[in-house]
Amino acid sequence: MFQNACRNMTNVLLPIIVAHKAYGRAPNVGIAAAMLLNPAGDILTAGHVLQKIVDLNEHCAKNAKKRRLQKGDDVAYIFLIGQDKADIEEIVLDEESDIGVLRLKNFNLPENMTPVKFRSGEVEAGELLCRVGFPFVADIQVNYRNNEDFEFVNLFPVPLFVNEAMVSRFHKTPKASFIETSSPGLRGQSGGPLVDVNGYVCGMQISTSHYPLEFTGKGRNQVLNVGRAVRLDTILAFLDTQNITHQRE
């Protein structure tokens, strides 16, 4: 059902890879998904992903001035867009909707990459969509050398992972609207799209909500895990307000 849509996603989605080293601890790595908005190199992803980069930059700069580090102090970090180090021009965030846009300097559009296309109309309850991202990259290893150089093992190429997401209901705040889906989002899918069968983006995955159920099983409380995505109207309003070029169906 979503074969063509997923095939198209390989040309518009990029992994954001963030690794960091804290003093006295082994380095770790996380992955999120991002959508290419235009040939200039504007990248759409979840706001909390970009906030992590902002925080790491601030913490590492602050800790570099310390005379004595404490265990857990962030001392180095790196982030990649695809396989390349990214040169940031600007990060634009909206906290309430959890939308973030990363503007890159000197971005060279890969030959096989094309900007994402947004759907012209909103989704409806009961509609089946597909969630796309980069979870389950369990074999990733990251090594760190004293010269602040990170080395990744078993990372590239980063495989896409898809799962179905039926639109269950909608949630609205004063400044943003969201989609709740019948299946949860997974680590690595934050910032990735919900797409319809034609491959048009209908929302952006940001988190998973956990609702307690009224029964228990095997002595444990049971919960329902549902995905939460930013709805299309909120995404497009943000992009229009920021004068960020994007394509629609």
Secondary structure, 3 states (H helix, E strand, C coil): CCHHHHHHHCCCEEEEEEEEEECCCCCEEEEEEEEECCCCCEEEEEHHHHHHHHHHHHHHHHHCCCCCCCCCCEEEEEEEECCEECCEEEEEEECCCCEEEEEECCCCCCCCCCCCEECCCCCCCCCEEEEEECCCCCCCEEEEECCCEEEEECCCCCCCEEEEEEEEEEEECCCCEEEEECCCCCCCCCCCEEECCCCCEEEEEEEEEEEEEEEEECCEEEEEEEEEEEEHHHHHHHHHHCCCCCEEC
